[in-house]
Amino acid sequence: MWKISTRPPTRLVAFSLLLRSHVPIQSPKPILVSIDFWPSPTQTRTPTQPLPSAPTLFSSLRYCSNNVNGNSDTNNGENGEFVRRIVDILQEPGSSMSLVKHKLESCGVAASSELVVEVLSRVRNHWEAAFTFFLWAAKQPGYAHSLRAYHSMISILGKMRKFDTAWALIDEMRGGRTGTSLVTPHTLSIMIRRYCAVHDVGKAINTFYAHKQFKFGVGIEEFQNLLSALCRYKNVQDAEQLLFCNRNVFPFDTKSFNIILNGWCNVIGSMREAERFWREMSNRGIQRDVVSYSSIISCYSKVTNLNKVLKLFNQMKEMEIAPDRKVYNAVVHALAKASFVKEALNLMKAMEGKGIAPDSVTYNSLIKPLSRARKINEAKEVFDEMLQRGLSPTIRTYHAFFRILKSGEEVFMLLEKMKETGCHPDKDTYIMLIRRFCRWRQLDNVF
């Protein structure tokens, strides 16, 4: 039986453990991790039982599509009605889980894979309601949970730190002695990401080790997925140490280093660490590619270090590394932010000459700096061109324009246009607008 210790291993132990975990299985003294991945054969623990637990300024919006993104097919027809009925039961205020269970049993809805996945998507932030529904669905005649349904539920449980329950579901997926296992490498990847999200690096590593216990292959791709998950949730220092500790098991390559570099550049946003790791790549003879340059250039672009941006951009040409859209976007942003608008526009033309079409990010990279510089006409021209190309404005585009509006009337007209184009205001939008109305002393518009 595997038992996970409640006390997380020290960083050094965790790293050496991962290194040893790749000793061939026939090794006489395998080192096992103490994680409670699944119950022992003598335990009875199945998830089928509850477990503890401006009007003229924006006239060119006529180029925008008025179609708002629709919902999935499961929202249409009879199945959509069943989904709404179930969700209403699960989200009814003040209902206990026992009452919810009773209502589900008498709702008259037949479970299907599509319905279960859609309902779980709707209640993903309420794990108890989701799990109650999941258990109810499992008992319905003629229905068995699909791989997608299991993954949805495991992801919800992991997000809410209900890891014991998630592992119990994985044990159920194994199918016992006679059944066919539904567990895939992606199942373990979900758990790894959830552990990384709560910064439990030790258990993320232990879960990576579990690949062998499920007889899944463990290669450089799986290791890089672990590094990516760690970096995505700001465990970049841990990921870097893992990379260096396991060089004999997973030889260095450009992609592995790029994952760490991107973590320092675009997740942590530390210029100092990014520069250090950039030098480390050179010192260790790691060949840099377009992804490497994209990460470091975007980092310099965010802090408006135009000299560094242009130096690296020219260095790419010398190295005969063709810039991609991300690199061009970062350079365009740095130029526009430094008030070199003409040069930024020229670079956009050169970008198109290379067969790389600008996207919404490219135009936002121009619109935002122009708006902050109060260059309204230039920002409008860029906005018009964006719409004429059929590119949809993003929430960032509208936020840039909200900052330069001068009246409540303009604000409400732009809000209406936002909704027409399928771009809905978020919390930051409302906070920004409330502050502006308060500054204008138009308190009636706030309420």
N, C-alpha and C positions, 0 to 999 in steps of 0.2 A: 504493500500500500504506500502511496505517496502522501506525505504529510507536509504541508507548508507551514513553516514556523510563523508564529504571529509577529515575531521580532524580525524586521527586515535585515538581511545580511549587510555587512559593511560593504562599502564601495569596492575595496580591494578584494574582499572575498568573492563578491558578485562577479567581478571581472575575471578572476582566476578560475572561478567556477564555469563561466561560459567557455573559457579556453579549454578546460579539461573536458567539457561536455562533448567535445568533438573528437575525443579519442575513439578509435574504432570500437564497436559494440562488443567485440570479443575480448576487450581488455579485461584482465583478470580481476581488477579491482575498480569497477566503475564508481564514480562519485555521483551520488544522487542528491537531488535537491529536496529539501523538506517542504513541499507545498501540498496542500490538500486538494489535488486536482479533481479527484472523484472519490466517492465512498468505497470502502473496502467491500469485498464480497459478502462479509458477514453483516454489513450495515444495511438497513432498509431506509433508503432516502431517495424518493422519486418525486420529481416536480409535478406529478399529477395530484399531489397533495400539497396544501399550503406549507411553505417553509418559514422559519423565523426570519425572523428578519433583520412783366410789363406789357400791355396790349400790343403796342407796335414793335416793341423789342423782340417779342416772340411770335410775330405773325407767321414766320416761316415754319411754325410747327405743323402747318398743313401737309408737310412732307412726311410726317410721322404716321405710322399705322395706328388706327384706332382700335385694333384688336388687342384685347387683353388676354394674356395667356390663360387658357382654360385649364380645368382640372383634368385629372386622369380619367380614362374611360370608365373606371369603377365608380365614378360619381354619376354616371348617366344610367337611366333606366331603372329597372327593378333592383339591381344590385346596389346602385347608388342610394336608393331608398332604404335598403337594409343597413347599409353602412351608417347612414344618418340616424336610423333608429337605435342601433347599438351604441353609437357615440353619445347620443342624448342620454341613454341609460347610464353610461360610464361617467359622464360629466355632470350628472344631476347634483346640484348643490346639497350638501348635508347628508347625502346617502352613505350609510355604512357599507363596507364591502359585503357583508352578509345579505343586506338588502339588494345590493347590485347583483349578487349571485342569484338571488331569488327571481329578480326581474329578467335576467338573462335566460333562466330556465323556462320562463313562461312567455318569452318574446315571439316565439314561433318562427325564428330565422334559422335557416340551414347554413351551417358553416361551409365555407369554401376557401381555397388557398388565396384567391384574389381578395375576398372580403376580409380575411384575417390580416393580411399584409396591410391593406388600406386602413383598417381600424387601428392597428398598432401604430401606423404612421401618424394618425390623428391624435392619439393619446400618448405619444412618446415621452412627454414630460411628466406623466403621472404613472409611475411604475406600478403602484398597487392596482390601479384600475386596469392597466394593460395586462398585468400578470393574472388577475382574476378572470379577465376575458380569455386569455390564452389557455388557462386551465379548463374553462368552460368549453371552449372550442374543441379541445383534445378529447372530450368525452362524447362528442356528437357522433351519431351513427354514420358510417360511411366516410368519415373524414379522418385524415392523418396529417399532421403538420408537415409542411414542405420545408426544404432547406432554407428557403428565403424567410419563411415565418420564424424558424428557429433563430436565424441570424438577426432578424429584427428584434426579437425578444431579448436575446443575449446582449445586443447593443444597448437596449434600454436599461437592462439590469446593470450592466457595466457602467453606464453613464451615471447611475444613481448609487454606485459603489456597492451593489448587492452581488459581490463576486462569488460568494458561496452558492447562491441560488443559480447564478450563471453557469458555474461548473457542474452543478447538479443537472442542468439542462443538457450540457455537453455529454455527461454520462448517459443520459437518456438517449441522446443521438447515436451513441455507440451501438445501440441495438441489442445488447446482451450477447449471449452465446450463439443464438440462432439467427438473429436479425442482421441486416446489412447496415453497416455504419454510415451515417450521414455526415460525419465530421470530415471537414476538408481543411487544407492549410489556411483558407480564408477564415474559418471559424477561430483558429488560434490567433490570426492577425487581428481580429476584432478585440479579443481579450488583451493582446499586447498593446493596442492603441488605447484601450480604456485604462490599463495600468499606467501607461505613459502620461495620460491626461491628468491623473492624480499624483504624478511624480513618484510612483512606486517602481523605481527602476529595477530593484531586485526581483520583484515578481514578474516584471516584463521579461527579464532575462530568463527566469525560470520557465516561463511560458514558451519562450523561444526554444528552450531545451526540450520541451514536451513534444516537439515535432518528431523526435526519434521514437518516443513511446507510442505514437500513433502510426509509426512506420512511414512517415513522410520524409522525403529527401530534404537535406539541409545543405544549401550551397550559397554561393555569393549573393544570389538574388534575394534569398530569404534574409541573409544578414543585412543587406542594404535596406530591406523593408523595415527591419528592426531599427537601424540607424535613422531612417526617415521618420518613423513614429516617435522616436526619442526627440529628434530635433523639432518636429512639428509642435510639440508641447513644451518647448523651451528647455529640454534636458540636453542641451548641446554639449556642455562640458562632459557629461557622462558618455554621450555618443562618441566624442573625440577620444576619450580614454579607451573605450571599447575598440575603436578602430586600431589604435596602436597596440593594445594588449593582444589582439588576435591576428597580427600580421602574418604569423606562421601558418595559421589555419585559413585565413582569407587574405591572400596577397593584396597589397595596395593596388588600386586602380583609380583612374580619373573620376569615375562616377561616385565611388565611396567618398573621396575627398570633396567632390562637389556638394554632396549632401551636407557635410559638416560646414563647408564654406557658406552655403545658402542659409544654414541655421544661424551662423554668426552675423551674416549680412542682413537678412530679411526677416528673421524671427526674433532674435535678440536685438539686432540693430546696433551692435557694438562695433564701431569703426576700428577701435584699437585691436580687438580680437580678430576682426576680419583681416586687417593688415598683417597681423602676426601669422595667421593661418595661411594667408596668401604667400608669405615668405617661406613658410614651412613646406608648401607644395613645391616651390622652386628648389629648396635645399634637399628635398628627398627625390628630386628628379621626376616628379609627377607632371605629366604633360597636361597643360591647360587647354580647354576647348571653349567653344562658344558659350556653354553653360557656365563655366568658370568666370568668364569675362562678364556675362550677363549679371551674375550675382554681385561681383565687386563694383561694377559700374553703377548698378542700381543703388548700392549702398552709398557711394559717393554722391550720386544724384540727389538722394534724399537730404543730405546735409549741404547741398549746393556747393560742392567743391568742384567747380567747373574745370579748373586746370587739370585735376586728376582724371576727371571724366574724359576730357579730350585727349589726354596723354594715353590713356588705356585704349580709347577708341582708335587712335592712330597706330598704337602698338598692334592691335588686331590686324590692321591692314598689312603691317610689316610682316606679321607672322602668317599672312594669307589665311586668316580665319574669318570667314564671311559672317558679318553681324546678322542676327535674327531680329524678329519684331521686338522682342523684349529689350534688346540692346538699343535699338533705334528709339524706342519709347523713353528709355531712361535718359538718353542724350537729348532728345527733344525737350523733355521736362527740365533738364538742367539748363539748357539754353534759354528757354522761355522764362524760367524762374530768375535767371540773371539778366532779364530784359533784352536778350538777343532774339527777339521775335522773328525778325526777317531771316536770320540764320536757321532758326528752328523750322520755319516754313520751307526754306530751301532744302533742308535735310529731309523733310517729309517727301518732297518731290524726288530727291535722290533715292529715297527708300522705295518709292513706287517704280523708279527706273530699274531697280534691282529685282522687280517682281514681287515685292512685299507690300501688300495693301495695308494702309493704316486701319486701325480698329478703334473702338470706343476709347480704349485706354490712351491711344495716341492723341486723340482730340482732347480728352480730359487733361492730358499733360500740358496742353496749350491753354485751354480755357481757364483752368484754375489759377495759374500765375497771372494771366491777363486780367481776370476779375479782381484779384487782390491788388493789382496795380491800378485799378479803376479805369482800365482801357476798355470801355464798354463796347465801342464800335468794333474794335479788333476781335473781342470775344464773341460778339454777335456774328461776325463774318465766319469765324471758325465754326460756330454752332450751326449756322446755315449750311455750310459745306458738309458738316457731319450728317445732317438730316438728308441732304440731297443724295448722299451716298447710300442712304437706307440704313444707316447705323442708328441703333436705339440709344438715346441718352440714358445714362445710369443715374443712380441717386447722387453720386458725386458731381455729375454735371449740373444737376439742379441745385445742389447745395452751393456750388460756386456762384450761380446766378442769384440765389436768394440773398446772398451777402451784399449784392449791389443794388437791390431794389429799394425804392424810396417811398413807397406808399402801400397801405394795406390792400388797396384795389389791385395793384400789380401782384401782390403776394397771392391773393385768392384766385386770380386768373391763371397764374402759373401752377398753383396747386391743382386746379381743374384740368389743365393740360397734362400735368403729370399723370393723373388718374386715367385720362383718355389714352395715353400711350402705354398703359400697363405698368408704370413705375410708381409704386405707392410710397407715400411718406413713411419714414420709420421714426423711432423714438428721438433720434438726434435731430431730425427735421423739425419736429414739434418744439423741442427745447430751444433750438435756434430761433424759430419764429416767435415763440413766446417772449424771448429776450428782446427781439427787435420791436415787437408791439409795446412792450413795457418801456423801451427807450423812446419810442414815439409817443408814449402816453396814450395809447389807444387800447385801454384795458377792456373795453367792450368786445374787441376782437379776440382777446385771450379766452374769454368764457363763451 
